[in-house]
Amino acid sequence: MFQIAVELVTQSSRNIFLTGKAGTGKTTFLKFIREHSPKRMAVTAPTGVAAINAGAVTLHSFFQLPLAPFIPESKGVGVEGETVNKHSLLSRLRMNSEKKKLLQELELLIIDEISMVRADTLDAVDTILRHIRNRHHEVFGGVQLLFIGDMFQLPPVVRNEEWALLSTYYESPYFFDSNVIRQDIPLYIEFDKIYRQSEGNFIRLLNQVRNNELDEDSKKMLESRYDPDFAGSRHEGYIILTTHNDTARQINNAQLSRLENKTQVFKAAVEGEFPPGSYPADEDLELKIGAQVMFIKNDTDKGKRYYNGKIGVITYINDDRIYVQCKDDPQEIEVKKDSWENIRYSLDNTTRSLEEKVLGSFSQFPLRLAWAITIHKSQGLTFEKAIIDAGRSFAAGQVYVALSRCTKLEGIVLHSKINNSSLQTDPRIVAFSKKCAAAQQLETELQEAREAYRVKLLLSLFDYTREVADCNELVNYVLEHAKSFEPADSEWPAQLLGALTAQLETGKRFQSQLLRIIGEKNDSLLVERINAAATHFLKEINGLVKTIQQSPLTTDSRNHAKEYNDLLRELLAGLSMKKHLLEIREGVLDTDTWHKRRNSFSVPVLQANAYAGSTQKTHSEVLHPQLQQQLRKYRDSICEAKGIPLYLVAGTQTILEMANYLPHTLDELSRVSGFGPAKIKSYGQQFLDIIITFCGENGYSSRIDQKPVKSKRKSKEPSTTEEKPKKPAKPDTKDETFQLFKSGMQASAIARHRNLTVQTIEGHLAHYVQAGSISIQELLSAETIQLIERALEGYEGGAIIPIKQQLGDNATYGEIRMVIAWKEHQKQLLG
């Protein structure tokens, strides 16, 4: 079963629920997958302590999940502070580009301790993955899920008021009743070989407790372990398992105070980021010689002297050494400080692989006072002897967890009788457990899933959906900041998008052809068609890569250049990966070859650079590039000193015209695009000084008369000469849109009527919204307004591309600008 499960994880894309009774090797399986799977994976857990102990991250931090319950609805915005739904969840996401790339590269998501994950939490994860990965019709956005845990152990935490909201949508709070799991039920694999216990009768008893099937013989076995007055001697190594933290703390403190030896306190060393709620040990560890302690970590040395849950007594303490004597061990164990790491997943921009980045560490002796411990904290531990006080058990599964911590029945003492209500297992869990697949069924599933995965990988070689989406983002960014880029090459991104879209359509047609050939099981024809297609697509990809490497767009803004270069680099990475994989050419693709080839990939260096100031690259129309560089350098120094955007001093076109036409006077400078009275007064003479010095050194004179005449601003002084007849003023283009809108035409109809883009028309309408001439309710529904408002929380101006990315197809750029304009109008009304 272990090997079948490994192959299902590594050689298929099937979602899997891996379970098993306590002590059957689930943790060992997780460790094996982490070390041997070729997939790009992330490991998560529902709580901070569980995540730290598993070397994982919390599910909530990895996906930026809100604390409020998630309602699986598309419309509405949820009740503020009480619930969130799909729209409000996505509108609140604040993922940076690196996190989005990480989720896009993710292939395998592991969720440990799945019994504690609520149904609505899993639906929220599904919603985010579909959105970020742009795969709205695939469960979890195409990511494979491995759920690990035992549903008969600790359940999810859900308060009564939360369940009152969630019960309308879910039959139970368990993960298997989430909508996404009902849509695609994972393979149920159960490990049934128990390594913790070996006694047949005790294993039988545990199974009956687990399945709510306790018979008379088993009841008598439990009753025989009841001894309310048993305390155990100092050296017998019993630990009390109780249901509440306060009870465990009181017992430990009381026992420690009875020891006459001096208390010594060991302070943990915390470095970097490590949340206090996730501390795996006491920050201030109070110990005495004679104290009963438990190891809370496995020994990493070759000797394997101790394990997580082993109990002993402290025999010696000094500043940096502690010795513990365990029963039946001939030698004392020297205990040294150990460390736990708080990690975060990051994306290697060169290999595109997911890496674990250490954010912080927690160093402490791996010990805990162990006269008592809560049943909750005992999960995953192994004890030889335990006193169980579960009479106040408050959660289904707690009694089973407590009993199953022990290696044998004779090591158990019951301080309180276990009542029937504490033994009741939720019937919904029992029903779900019957979905367990037999080994023979799993073998068949494996063969089918392996073939389906191979086909999926093959089809992905000819799928350009993500590349087109990346290019769309590039196009939108350039449109959003068009004034900052050289205008002569502004159409280049759209041309690139057109070429990629054509590639996407060709790829779709070939995918259909492949599926037909695969259905016919004609391997020779399949190999022939793949090789022919690889030749064609490689040629096209090489052309696209060359085009990207020769990107002509430039900008004077470092920030815009960085954003543009990052978007271009992402596009280059996707196409280069496809090229790398298409070059395999080894007949019918197998998954091992695909993974080995993929994992050997390295992103090529992006040769193009949009930042005009970083090199001597200048626009082809510049007559005096050296002067252009001097003007730029001076302009950049002003902007850096004042902390203002470049265009507020002199944009790209302004610098270009000064370098070409060489104005020598303030009057001549006024004929340069972008220079009005205010700018001339503030910066005019300084620019002229640079130009005149340059011209003097090189023998140049002004060429301003060769510039097309620019209409002069009206003088405030009345002219003494006879005035020329005035040309009729051009009609206000925004006013024309306004009049058409008031006549009843919608934005799309106005755009067609005026032969303009809808985005331009929406910009006109936003102007009148801010002026208060048009009500926002005339343009957008209340739902859309609320949705965009949520996305704009924390927005302080600047680019709206991040807002658009959050909203996806739920709002256009124009609609976002309309809501921004409306909010500005509200501010004006408030003074």
C-alpha positions, 0 to 999 in steps of 0.5 A, spaced: 500 500 500 505 504 501 508 503 494 502 504 491 500 510 494 507 513 492 506 512 485 499 515 485 502 521 488 508 521 484 506 519 477 499 521 477 495 527 478 489 524 482 487 527 489 488 522 494 486 522 502 491 518 505 489 515 512 490 510 517 490 508 524 495 511 529 501 508 528 501 506 521 506 510 518 502 516 515 508 521 518 513 516 515 510 517 508 509 524 508 517 524 509 518 520 504 514 524 499 518 530 501 524 527 499 523 523 493 517 526 489 519 530 483 513 535 483 514 542 485 510 541 492 508 545 498 506 542 505 501 545 509 498 544 516 492 547 519 495 550 526 502 553 527 504 548 532 502 542 527 506 546 521 512 547 525 513 540 527 511 538 520 516 542 517 510 546 514 507 552 513 500 554 516 494 553 510 491 560 512 498 564 511 500 560 505 493 562 502 492 569 506 485 566 508 481 570 512 479 568 519 471 569 518 467 563 515 467 562 507 460 562 504 461 558 497 457 563 493 459 567 487 454 574 488 454 579 494 460 581 498 458 577 505 457 580 511 462 584 514 466 581 519 462 575 519 463 571 513 466 572 506 464 569 499 468 568 493 468 575 491 470 578 497 475 573 498 478 574 491 478 582 492 481 582 499 487 578 496 494 582 496 499 577 493 505 579 490 507 577 483 512 572 486 507 569 490 502 568 484 508 565 480 509 560 486 502 558 486 502 558 478 508 553 478 505 549 484 504 541 482 502 538 489 499 541 495 500 537 501 495 538 507 497 534 514 492 533 519 486 534 515 481 532 520 482 539 523 481 543 516 474 545 515 470 544 509 469 552 508 476 553 508 478 547 503 473 551 498 476 557 499 483 554 498 480 551 491 477 558 489 484 562 490 487 556 486 482 557 480 483 564 480 490 565 481 492 559 476 486 562 471 483 555 471 476 556 473 474 549 471 479 545 474 478 543 481 484 546 485 486 550 479 489 543 476 493 542 483 494 535 485 492 535 493 494 530 498 490 530 504 494 526 510 490 525 517 485 520 521 478 523 521 477 519 527 482 523 531 481 531 532 475 534 529 475 541 526 474 547 530 467 551 529 464 555 534 456 555 534 455 561 531 459 560 525 456 553 524 449 557 524 452 560 518 455 555 515 450 549 516 446 552 510 451 550 505 455 544 508 452 537 511 458 537 516 464 541 518 469 536 515 473 537 509 470 531 505 463 535 505 466 541 502 463 542 495 470 541 491 471 534 494 464 533 493 465 535 485 471 530 485 472 525 491 479 523 492 482 516 492 481 513 499 487 510 501 488 507 508 494 504 511 492 498 516 499 495 518 500 498 525 507 499 528 505 502 534 501 496 537 503 489 537 498 486 541 492 483 538 486 484 543 489 491 544 489 493 536 482 490 536 479 494 542 482 500 538 479 499 532 472 498 535 473 504 539 475 508 532 469 505 529 464 506 534 463 498 535 465 496 542 463 489 544 462 487 551 469 483 551 472 490 549 468 494 554 470 489 560 478 490 558 477 498 558 473 497 565 479 492 568 484 498 567 480 503 571 483 505 577 481 512 580 486 512 586 493 510 582 498 515 582 504 511 579 511 511 583 516 516 581 521 512 576 515 508 573 514 513 567 507 514 567 504 520 564 497 523 565 493 525 559 487 530 560 482 534 556 484 541 558 490 545 558 489 548 565 489 541 568 495 539 565 499 545 567 496 545 574 499 538 575 506 539 572 506 545 576 504 542 583 509 536 581 515 540 580 514 544 586 514 538 590 521 537 588 526 540 593 532 541 588 533 548 585 529 550 579 533 552 573 530 556 567 532 555 560 530 561 555 529 559 548 533 563 543 528 566 537 531 568 531 528 572 525 520 571 524 517 566 529 510 567 531 509 566 539 503 562 538 507 557 534 512 556 539 514 548 539 516 548 546 516 553 552 520 559 551 522 559 559 523 552 560 523 551 568 526 544 570 529 541 576 533 535 577 528 529 579 523 532 574 519 527 569 520 530 562 518 528 555 522 529 549 518 533 544 523 531 538 526 525 535 533 524 535 537 527 529 544 523 531 545 516 528 544 513 535 537 515 535 537 515 543 530 518 544 524 519 540 518 524 540 514 522 546 519 518 550 519 519 558 525 520 563 527 523 569 532 529 569 539 527 573 543 532 572 543 540 570 548 545 568 548 551 564 548 548 557 547 540 559 541 536 561 542 529 562 535 524 562 535 517 565 529 513 561 527 507 564 530 500 561 535 505 558 542 503 561 545 510 560 543 517 561 542 521 555 545 527 554 540 532 551 543 538 547 539 544 545 535 543 538 532 548 533 525 548 529 525 552 523 519 557 521 519 556 513 516 560 507 516 557 500 519 561 495 520 561 487 527 560 484 527 565 478 532 561 475 529 554 475 522 555 477 522 550 483 519 551 489 524 552 495 523 553 503 526 559 505 527 559 513 524 565 516 526 564 523 528 559 528 526 557 535 532 553 539 531 550 546 532 543 549 527 538 546 524 537 553 517 538 556 515 537 563 511 530 563 507 528 569 501 531 564 499 533 557 493 534 554 490 529 549 490 534 543 498 535 544 499 528 545 497 527 538 502 523 534 506 521 540 508 514 543 507 512 550 509 506 554 505 508 560 499 513 561 494 515 566 488 517 562 483 522 565 478 523 559 472 523 563 471 530 561 472 529 554 469 534 549 471 532 542 469 526 538 475 522 537 479 524 543 478 518 547 481 514 541 487 519 540 488 518 548 488 510 548 492 509 541 498 513 544 500 507 548 504 501 545 500 496 550 494 495 554 497 494 560 501 501 560 494 504 560 490 506 567 484 510 567 483 515 572 475 516 570 470 511 567 469 513 559 462 514 558 458 512 552 458 519 550 465 520 549 466 513 545 461 516 540 464 516 533 460 521 528 456 517 524 458 521 518 466 519 519 464 512 519 460 513 513 466 516 509 471 511 512 467 506 508 470 509 501 476 506 502 479 502 496 482 495 496 489 494 494 487 491 487 482 497 486 488 501 487 492 498 482 487 499 477 486 506 479 494 507 478 494 504 471 488 509 469 491 515 473 498 514 470 496 514 463 491 520 464 497 524 467 502 522 461 496 525 457 495 531 461 503 532 461 503 531 453 497 536 452 501 541 456 506 542 451 502 545 446 497 549 451 499 556 451 493 559 455 498 561 461 503 565 456 497 568 452 495 571 459 502 573 461 502 577 455 495 580 456 498 582 463 504 585 459 499 589 454 495 592 459 501 594 463 503 598 457 496 601 456 496 603 463 502 607 463 503 609 455 505 616 457 511 613 460 514 609 454 516 611 447 510 612 443 513 609 437 514 602 439 507 602 443 504 597 438 509 592 439 506 588 445 499 588 442 503 585 436 506 580 440 500 578 443 497 577 436 502 572 435 501 568 441 494 568 440 495 565 433 500 559 437 494 558 442 489 556 437 494 552 433 496 548 439 488 547 441 487 544 434 493 539 435 491 537 442 484 535 439 488 531 434 492 528 439 486 526 443 483 522 437 490 519 436 491 517 443 483 514 443 485 510 437 491 507 441 496 508 435 503 509 438 507 509 432 502 515 429 502 518 435 510 519 435 510 521 428 505 527 429 508 529 436 515 529 432 512 533 427 509 538 431 515 539 436 519 541 429 513 546 428 512 549 435 520 549 436 520 554 430 515 558 432 517 558 439 524 560 437 521 566 433 517 568 439 523 568 444 527 572 439 522 577 438 522 578 446 529 578 447 529 584 442 523 588 445 524 595 443 520 599 448 523 603 453 522 608 458 525 613 463 522 610 469 526 605 473 519 602 476 516 602 470 522 598 467 522 593 472 515 592 472 515 591 464 522 587 465 519 582 470 513 581 466 517 580 459 521 575 463 515 571 466 513 570 458 520 568 456 520 563 462 514 560 460 516 559 452 523 557 454 520 551 458 516 549 453 522 549 448 526 545 453 521 540 454 519 539 446 526 538 445 526 531 449 524 527 442 524 520 445 518 517 442 512 517 447 513 521 453 513 518 460 512 522 466 519 520 469 523 523 463 518 529 463 520 531 470 527 529 469 527 534 463 523 539 467 527 539 473 533 541 469 531 547 466 534 554 467 531 560 465 535 564 460 537 571 461 533 576 459 537 581 454 532 586 453 532 592 458 526 597 458 530 602 462 533 607 457 537 610 462 541 603 464 545 603 457 546 608 451 540 605 448 536 611 445 531 612 440 532 611 433 530 619 432 534 622 436 539 627 433 544 628 439 544 622 444 549 625 448 545 631 449 539 626 451 543 623 456 545 629 459 538 632 459 535 625 462 540 625 468 539 632 470 531 631 470 532 624 474 536 628 479 530 633 480 525 627 480 529 623 485 530 629 490 523 631 490 520 624 490 516 626 484 514 622 477 519 623 471 513 626 467 512 631 472 518 635 470 520 632 463 517 626 459 520 622 454 517 626 448 519 632 452 527 630 452 527 627 445 524 634 442 529 638 446 535 634 444 533 634 437 531 642 436 536 645 441 531 651 444 536 657 446 531 661 449 525 660 454 520 662 448 523 657 444 522 652 450 515 654 450 514 650 443 517 644 446 511 639 447 510 638 455 513 645 457 508 650 459 509 656 463 509 653 470 515 648 468 518 653 464 519 657 470 521 652 475 526 648 470 526 652 464 533 655 464 536 649 467 535 645 461 537 651 457 543 652 460 545 644 459 543 645 451 546 651 450 553 649 453 552 642 449 551 647 442 557 651 444 562 645 445 559 642 438 558 648 434 550 647 434 545 652 433 537 652 435 533 648 430 526 650 433 524 653 427 524 646 424 519 643 429 512 643 426 508 650 429 505 649 436 499 654 437 501 659 442 498 660 449 493 666 449 497 672 452 493 675 458 495 682 455 491 685 449 494 685 442 495 691 439 496 688 432 490 686 428 488 679 431 487 674 426 480 671 425 479 665 430 478 658 428 472 655 431 474 651 437 474 644 437 468 640 440 469 637 447 470 630 446 468 628 453 462 633 452 460 629 446 460 622 450 456 626 456 450 628 451 450 621 448 450 618 454 444 622 457 440 621 450 440 614 453 446 610 449 450 605 453 458 606 453 459 600 448 454 603 443 457 610 444 464 607 442 461 604 436 458 610 434 464 615 435 469 609 433 472 610 439 474 604 444 470 602 450 475 604 455 476 611 452 468 612 453 469 609 460 474 614 461 470 620 459 464 618 463 469 617 469 470 624 468 463 626 469 462 621 475 468 625 479 464 632 477 458 629 480 454 630 473 453 622 472 451 618 478 455 612 479 448 608 480 447 610 473 453 606 470 454 600 475 450 595 479 450 596 486 454 589 487 459 591 482 460 598 486 461 594 492 466 589 489 470 594 486 470 598 493 472 592 497 478 591 492 480 598 493 481 598 500 488 601 502 489 603 495 492 610 495 493 612 488 497 609 482 497 604 477 490 600 478 493 593 475 493 590 481 486 592 483 484 589 476 488 582 477 484 581 484 478 582 480 479 578 474 473 578 469 469 581 474 470 588 473 473 592 467 479 598 468 474 603 466 469 600 471 475 601 476 476 608 474 469 610 475 468 607 482 475 611 484 472 617 480 466 616 485 470 616 491 473 622 489 467 626 488 465 623 495 471 626 498 470 633 495 463 633 498 465 632 505 470 638 504 
